[in-house]
Amino acid sequence: MKKIVALLVLAVGFTITTQAQRGERSKHEKLTVEQQTELAVKKMTLKLDLTSAQQRQIKPLIAEKIAKRKEMHAKRKAMKESGDKREKLSANERYAKKSKMLDAQIAFKSDMKRILNEKQLEKFEKMSARKMHGAKKKMKKRKHKKEMKNDKSDK
């Protein structure tokens, strides 16, 4: 009996500690675009062995990408808070949106090709592919969680 009580106390303590740590993450201040850019360039420098000239060339590209991402995130957050349900886009609107996104990716990749040498470009593409794979996995997980939540609320 004492072992069971001790085990329950340990389990509850562990659960409370983990929940407290999760709450702390959201309290951190968000990094600025400049700070995120600096960190991203430094990571790329470590992984791709960039020269200082390459770092200077890549920095504005990364800054622009991060700024666009933050802007889109802010738009989505504002829509969510205002309670607006996302309207279904027509086929032409979806096509235009997807086409614009792919054009931006093509432009970014061509700029990176211009800046990086062959070996660095190969490493960069592997890194990007890994990142995309992880993002897709994360999206599937979120979608599954959302479906499970909706199933529970339907009952």
FENLINRA-V971601 format. One record per pair of residues at least 24 apart in sequence whose C-alpha atoms are under 6 Angstrom apart, sorted by the first residue. I is the first residue (numbers start at 0). J is the second residue. If there is no record, write none. Layout:
BEGIN
{{I J} {I J}}
END
This chain:
BEGIN
{{36 61} {36 62} {47 119}}
END
